[in-house]
């Protein structure tokens, strides 16, 4: 599964990113033509839940119930920063529900 979603960054700004869902990993790209992911989310043990948002669209969150960090990103000074949740927005409730179901299903795979 792949597609565009808005992702909230550490400054609470929304950025349009392209996502590719693979077993236990959600890869984040700047565009579908990018050769390497900008970052990725480790889905092992993660779950999803809907969120309210003031932004147009349908919001959900990927998080680790145990509080573990699930993804990293280079910070403004080039250092890696770790986060325990990722907040995303899609255009329709059906799209949100599909992403959430697929992520929840793939996060349970044991390799």
N, C-alpha and C positions, 0 to 999 in steps of 0.2 A: 504494500500500500504506500502511496506517496501523494504529496500535494502541498499546496501553499497554506500557511497559517501565520497569524500574527503571534509573535513571541514577546513577552515583556522582559526587558533587560533590568539590570541592577539599578538603573536610574529611573525606573518605572515608565520608560518610553516603550512604545510598541514598534517592532520591526517586522517587516514582511520577510519570511524565510521559507525555504523549500525543505520539506521533511521526507525522509525515506524510512519506513518502518521495517526492521529486520528482527529476527528472533533475539530477544533480550536487549536490543539496541534501537534507539530512535536517532537517526543521523540528521544533523541540521546543516543545511547548505545555504549559501547566499543566493544561489540560483540553480536550476536544474542542469545547467551547463558546467557548473563547478566540478573540478576533478577530485577534490578532497573535501571532506566535511569541515565546516567551521568549528563545530563541536558535536558532541553526542550525549545522549542520555542513557545511562545504564538502567534498564527496566527491571532487572532482577529484584524481586520482592516489592516492586512499586505497585501503586494503585492509582485510580483517578477519581475525581469528584467534580461536580459542576461548581461554578463560582458565579457570583454576581459581578457585573462590570458596568461602568458608565459608558464604555465604548460600545459602538454598534457591533453586533455579532453575538455569538454564543460562546461563552467562556468555560474552560475547564482547566484543571490543574493535575499535573502528574507529581506524585510525592511518594516518599518512603515512610510508611507508618512508624518505622523504628527510628526515624530521624536521620538516617544515613544520608551522606551526600550522594547525589545521583548524577550530577554533571558538572563539568568544569568549563571554564572559558577564560581566555586571556583577558586580563584587566587592562585598564587604561595605561599602565606603566609596563605592560608586557608580562606581568606575573600571572600565574594561574590562580583563579578564584574558584572555590567549590560552592555548590548550592544544593539544598535538600529538596527543592521543588522547582517546577517550571510551569508558568502560566501561559496558556495559549487561547487564541480566539479563531473561530471558523465562521463561515457565513450563514450556515443553517443549523437548526437543532438536529436534523437527521445526520448531517456530516459530523457534528460533535459526538452524537451517540455512537456512530460507527467507529470513529477514532478511539473513543473511550473503550468500547467493547474489544476492539482489536488489541489495544495496548494492555488491557487487563488480561486478556487471553494469553498474549505472548509473554507477559511478565511472569507467568507461572511455569513456563517451559524450563526443564532442568536438563542441561547439557552435560 
